[in-house]
Amino acid sequence: MSIQVLVVDDLPFMRALLREVLEAGGHTVVGEAHDGRDGLIQYVVRKPDIVLLDIAMPVMDGISALERIIRFDPRARVIMCSSMGEQDMILRAIQLGARDFIVKPFHSERVTSAVEKAMKYEVS
């Protein structure tokens, strides 16, 4: 099953790397965004199955974007990606509704398994 993914990260090389990993895993990247505001807009327009969302970005950070995406769609499947391994950020993201948290640098298998795992469970 090809999962449709929106990748939101301010670094072009990170978006390209995530696209490569996802496509190698048989999934489709339906959009890319360079900040949280653009990510929110693209979520509303594209309605992806999953969002991979960085935390530290200009304009609107990932935590703010997560809050707004979940407010728009409480069933949204969002996986946070960040090089910041700070416990409070991870906890805040999970409390807000993130399905998982991937710490950069990541292994390809970790990204693929997080995406596939997130698709298996419905939000009640």
Number of C-alpha atoms within 10 A of each C-alpha: 6 13 18 19 27 25 28 32 28 21 13 13 10 16 22 14 12 22 21 15 17 23 16 12 18 13 19 18 21 18 20 22 21 19 23 28 20 15 26 24 14 19 26 12 10 14 17 20 20 23 29 28 29 31 26 18 18 13 12 17 18 27 22 15 22 28 17 16 23 17 13 13 13 14 14 22 25 25 24 23 26 21 13 14 13 10 8 9 16 22 12 12 22 17 10 17 20 24 22 18 22 21 17 13 10 13 11 15 12 12 21 18 12 16 26 17 12 18 14 7 10 9 10 5
